[in-house]
Amino acid sequence: MVQKVRKAVFPAAGLGTRFLPATKAQPKEMLPLVDKPLIQYGVEESIHSGIQNIIIVTGRGKSAIEDHFDVNFELEHLLGSQKKTDLLQQVRDISDMIDIAYVRQKEALGLGHAVLRARELVGNEPFAVILSDDVIEAENPCLRQLLDIYDFFGATVVALMEVPKENISAYGVVDADPVDHNGAKNRLFRIRNMVEKPKAEDAPSNLAIIGRYILVPEIFKSIDSIQPGAGGEIQLTDALKHLLRNRPVYGYKFEGKRFDAGDKLGFLQATVEFALHRADLGASFRKYLSTLKL
């Protein structure tokens, strides 16, 4: 019987240098996409996928994340006294939605190292990893799509998307064979090899790994076994490549639209599209955009 995935790890100890100076004194995960911080979109995706136990790997200067998901008695009292019941409910929903544990990553030594820091809290069970930089809009949550594959095969699954050749060097890229699944021939892949940030001419495919993973607990031994890779960091891609020696790893080309909100242009694109889809903002925002001379 396949062991149920009950926990999701959110690496959130990075310095957010691509958004300086905005991230000099606040975590990049707390940058607001319309009116919710980036990390909340990932947490809500986790909840809608059936996972409510959250582990956030934080670092120095990340206390705003803990404050956001904690109870704020003063704010709740103020909103209650002002009869702002809708806002009060929104604030309470944030602190009530999940069970959160925190662990510190004292040095930003790479994604693999961040995942390894969650080892004691995860224990000997499969778990999800969500990178909040990758905001994914999907009718069926991206993480839920991966969980469905995991439930079927009982193996590690990573989210894949096709990336233009000129951008491929920014990603972990897979060499993989398609696998028939539920009548589809072009979404599920059995991964043979993977390369972290290859040159365009060396990339084995145009299928890149993006920030959603379902990992088996053996990944921790693989992280322990590898040496620092690209950028002198402990890369999760290298650990997955090590895991491939003994365990199958699948990739799933998810259904939905991904925004790279860790990039300024991607963040702006996500802000515009999410605002346009909002019932309370969409019509007036669309009207405003139509007045711009582009």
C-alpha positions as CSV (number, residue, x, y, z in Angstrom):
1,M,0.0,0.0,0.0
2,V,1.3,3.4,-1.0
3,Q,2.1,5.6,2.1
4,K,0.0,8.8,2.2
5,V,1.7,12.2,1.7
6,R,0.8,14.3,4.7
7,K,3.4,17.1,4.8
8,A,4.6,19.8,2.5
9,V,8.0,21.6,2.8
10,F,8.3,25.2,1.8
11,P,12.0,26.3,1.3
12,A,11.9,30.0,2.2
13,A,15.5,30.9,3.4
14,G,16.7,32.4,0.1
15,L,17.9,36.0,0.0
16,G,15.6,37.2,-2.8
17,T,18.4,39.2,-4.5
18,R,16.5,39.5,-7.8
19,F,14.0,41.8,-6.0
20,L,16.4,44.1,-4.2
21,P,16.0,46.6,-2.8
22,A,12.4,45.5,-1.9
23,T,13.7,42.3,-0.3
24,K,16.4,44.1,1.8
25,A,14.2,44.1,4.9
26,Q,11.3,41.7,4.0
27,P,11.2,38.1,2.7
28,K,10.6,37.7,-1.0
29,E,7.9,35.1,-0.1
30,M,5.9,38.0,1.5
31,L,5.8,40.1,-1.6
32,P,2.1,40.7,-2.3
33,L,0.5,39.3,-5.5
34,V,-2.5,41.6,-5.6
35,D,-3.4,41.3,-1.9
36,K,-1.9,38.0,-0.8
37,P,1.8,37.2,-0.2
38,L,3.4,34.7,-2.6
39,I,3.8,32.0,0.0
40,Q,0.1,32.0,0.8
41,Y,-0.7,31.0,-2.8
42,G,1.5,27.9,-2.3
43,V,0.0,27.1,1.1
44,E,-3.5,27.4,-0.3
45,E,-2.5,25.0,-3.1
46,S,-1.3,22.6,-0.6
47,I,-4.6,22.7,1.4
48,H,-6.7,22.3,-1.8
49,S,-4.5,19.3,-2.6
50,G,-5.3,17.7,0.7
51,I,-2.1,18.5,2.7
52,Q,-2.5,20.7,5.8
53,N,0.8,20.0,7.6
54,I,3.3,22.6,6.5
55,I,7.0,22.8,7.2
56,I,8.6,26.2,6.3
57,V,12.4,26.3,6.1
58,T,13.3,29.9,7.1
59,G,16.4,31.9,7.6
60,R,17.5,35.2,9.1
61,G,15.1,38.1,8.5
62,K,12.1,35.8,7.7
63,S,10.1,36.4,10.9
64,A,7.4,38.2,8.8
65,I,6.4,34.8,7.4
66,E,5.8,33.4,10.9
67,D,3.9,36.5,11.9
68,H,1.7,36.2,8.8
69,F,0.5,32.7,9.6
70,D,0.2,33.4,13.4
71,V,-2.7,34.9,15.3
72,N,-2.8,38.7,15.6
73,F,-4.9,39.5,18.6
74,E,-4.6,43.2,18.3
75,L,-5.6,43.3,14.6
76,E,-8.5,40.9,15.2
77,H,-9.8,43.0,18.1
78,L,-9.6,46.2,16.1
79,L,-11.4,44.7,13.1
80,G,-14.0,43.2,15.4
81,S,-14.6,46.5,17.2
82,Q,-15.0,48.2,13.8
83,K,-17.5,45.6,12.7
84,K,-15.3,44.7,9.7
85,T,-16.4,41.1,9.8
86,D,-15.3,40.2,6.2
87,L,-11.7,41.3,6.9
88,L,-11.8,39.7,10.3
89,Q,-12.7,36.4,8.8
90,Q,-9.9,36.7,6.2
91,V,-7.4,37.3,9.0
92,R,-8.6,34.4,11.1
93,D,-8.7,32.1,8.1
94,I,-5.0,32.6,7.6
95,S,-4.0,31.5,11.1
96,D,-6.6,28.7,11.2
97,M,-6.0,27.1,7.8
98,I,-3.0,24.9,8.6
99,D,-0.6,23.4,11.1
100,I,2.9,25.0,10.6
101,A,6.3,24.0,11.9
102,Y,9.4,26.0,11.2
103,V,13.1,25.1,10.9
104,R,16.0,27.4,10.3
105,Q,18.5,27.1,7.4
106,K,21.4,29.2,8.8
107,E,23.2,29.5,5.5
108,A,21.7,29.6,2.0
109,L,23.5,26.5,0.7
110,G,21.0,25.5,-2.0
111,L,17.6,23.9,-2.4
112,G,18.9,20.4,-1.6
113,H,20.3,21.7,1.7
114,A,17.0,23.5,2.5
115,V,15.1,20.2,2.0
116,L,17.6,18.3,4.1
117,R,17.0,20.8,7.0
118,A,13.3,19.5,7.2
119,R,14.5,15.9,7.7
120,E,13.6,15.6,11.4
121,L,10.2,17.2,10.9
122,V,9.3,15.1,7.9
123,G,10.5,11.8,9.3
124,N,10.5,8.5,7.4
125,E,7.6,9.3,5.0
126,P,7.0,10.8,1.6
127,F,6.4,14.5,1.4
128,A,5.8,17.4,-1.0
129,V,8.0,20.4,-1.8
130,I,6.6,23.7,-3.0
131,L,8.6,26.6,-4.2
132,S,6.5,29.7,-3.6
133,D,8.3,31.6,-6.5
134,D,6.4,29.4,-8.9
135,V,2.8,30.5,-8.7
136,I,0.6,28.1,-10.7
137,E,-2.9,28.8,-11.9
138,A,-4.8,25.5,-12.5
139,E,-8.3,24.2,-12.2
140,N,-7.0,21.1,-10.5
141,P,-4.1,22.2,-8.3
142,C,-0.7,21.3,-9.7
143,L,0.3,19.6,-6.5
144,R,-2.9,17.5,-6.6
145,Q,-2.0,16.4,-10.1
146,L,1.4,15.2,-8.8
147,L,-0.2,13.4,-5.8
148,D,-2.5,11.5,-8.2
149,I,0.6,10.2,-10.0
150,Y,2.4,9.4,-6.7
151,D,-0.7,7.5,-5.5
152,F,-0.7,5.4,-8.6
153,F,3.1,4.6,-8.8
154,G,4.3,5.1,-5.2
155,A,7.4,6.9,-6.6
156,T,9.0,10.3,-6.7
157,V,7.3,12.8,-9.1
158,V,8.4,16.2,-10.3
159,A,6.4,18.8,-12.2
160,L,7.6,19.5,-15.7
161,M,6.9,22.2,-18.3
162,E,8.2,22.9,-21.8
163,V,10.7,25.8,-21.8
164,P,12.0,27.7,-24.9
165,K,15.6,26.8,-25.8
166,E,16.9,30.3,-25.0
167,N,15.7,30.0,-21.4
168,I,16.5,26.3,-20.7
169,S,19.9,27.1,-19.0
170,A,18.0,28.5,-16.0
171,Y,16.4,25.1,-15.1
172,G,17.0,21.5,-14.2
173,V,16.3,19.6,-17.4
174,V,15.3,16.0,-17.8
175,D,16.1,13.2,-20.2
176,A,12.9,11.1,-20.1
177,D,10.7,8.6,-21.9
178,P,7.0,9.1,-22.2
179,V,4.7,6.7,-20.3
180,D,1.1,6.0,-21.2
181,H,-1.2,6.9,-18.3
182,N,-5.0,7.3,-18.2
183,G,-5.1,7.5,-21.9
184,A,-2.6,10.3,-22.2
185,K,0.7,9.8,-24.0
186,N,2.4,13.2,-23.6
187,R,2.2,14.2,-20.0
188,L,3.8,11.5,-17.9
189,F,7.5,10.6,-18.3
190,R,9.9,8.1,-16.7
191,I,13.1,10.1,-16.1
192,R,16.4,8.6,-17.2
193,N,18.7,11.5,-16.3
194,M,18.6,15.1,-15.4
195,V,21.0,18.1,-15.7
196,E,21.1,21.2,-13.6
197,K,21.2,24.5,-15.7
198,P,22.7,23.1,-18.9
199,K,23.9,25.2,-21.8
200,A,21.1,25.3,-24.5
201,E,23.2,23.1,-26.8
202,D,23.7,20.5,-24.1
203,A,20.1,20.3,-22.8
204,P,18.8,16.7,-23.2
205,S,15.2,18.0,-23.9
206,N,13.0,21.1,-23.5
207,L,11.3,19.6,-20.4
208,A,12.3,21.6,-17.3
209,I,11.6,20.8,-13.6
210,I,9.6,23.5,-11.9
211,G,8.8,24.1,-8.2
212,R,6.6,21.2,-7.3
213,Y,7.9,17.8,-6.1
214,I,6.6,14.7,-4.4
215,L,9.6,13.0,-2.8
216,V,10.2,9.7,-1.1
217,P,12.2,9.7,2.2
218,E,15.2,8.1,0.6
219,I,15.9,11.5,-1.0
220,F,17.5,12.5,2.3
221,K,20.2,9.8,1.9
222,S,20.8,11.0,-1.6
223,I,21.2,14.6,-0.5
224,D,23.7,13.4,2.1
225,S,25.6,11.6,-0.6
226,I,26.2,14.3,-3.1
227,Q,28.8,17.1,-3.4
228,P,28.0,20.8,-4.0
229,G,27.1,21.3,-7.6
230,A,26.1,24.4,-9.8
231,G,26.9,27.6,-8.0
232,G,28.7,25.7,-5.2
233,E,25.3,24.8,-3.7
234,I,23.7,21.4,-2.8
235,Q,21.3,21.0,-5.7
236,L,18.1,19.0,-5.3
237,T,18.4,18.1,-9.0
238,D,21.7,16.4,-8.2
239,A,20.1,14.5,-5.3
240,L,17.3,13.3,-7.6
241,K,19.9,12.2,-10.1
242,H,21.5,10.1,-7.4
243,L,18.1,8.7,-6.3
244,L,17.6,7.5,-9.9
245,R,20.3,4.9,-9.4
246,N,18.0,2.9,-7.1
247,R,14.5,4.4,-7.4
248,P,12.2,5.3,-10.3
249,V,11.6,9.0,-10.7
250,Y,8.7,10.3,-12.8
251,G,8.0,13.7,-14.3
252,Y,4.5,15.0,-15.0
253,K,3.8,17.9,-17.5
254,F,1.1,19.5,-15.4
255,E,-2.0,21.2,-16.7
256,G,-2.2,24.9,-15.8
257,K,-0.2,28.1,-16.2
258,R,2.9,28.8,-14.3
259,F,4.2,32.3,-13.4
260,D,7.9,32.7,-12.4
261,A,7.1,35.2,-9.6
262,G,10.7,35.2,-8.5
263,D,11.5,37.2,-11.6
264,K,10.4,40.8,-11.9
265,L,8.7,40.4,-15.3
266,G,7.0,37.2,-14.2
267,F,5.8,38.8,-11.0
268,L,4.2,41.7,-13.0
269,Q,2.6,39.3,-15.4
270,A,1.1,37.3,-12.5
271,T,-0.1,40.4,-10.8
272,V,-2.0,41.6,-14.0
273,E,-3.5,38.2,-14.8
274,F,-4.6,37.4,-11.2
275,A,-6.1,40.9,-10.8
276,L,-8.0,40.4,-14.1
277,H,-9.5,37.2,-12.8
278,R,-10.7,38.7,-9.6
279,A,-14.5,39.3,-9.3
280,D,-14.0,42.5,-7.3
281,L,-11.2,44.0,-9.4
282,G,-11.3,42.4,-12.9
283,A,-13.9,44.6,-14.7
284,S,-12.5,48.0,-13.4
285,F,-8.9,46.9,-13.9
286,R,-9.6,45.8,-17.4
287,K,-11.3,49.1,-18.1
288,Y,-8.3,50.9,-16.8
289,L,-5.9,48.8,-18.9
290,S,-7.9,49.7,-22.0
291,T,-7.1,53.4,-21.5
292,L,-3.4,52.9,-21.7
293,K,-1.6,53.8,-24.9
294,L,0.6,50.7,-25.3
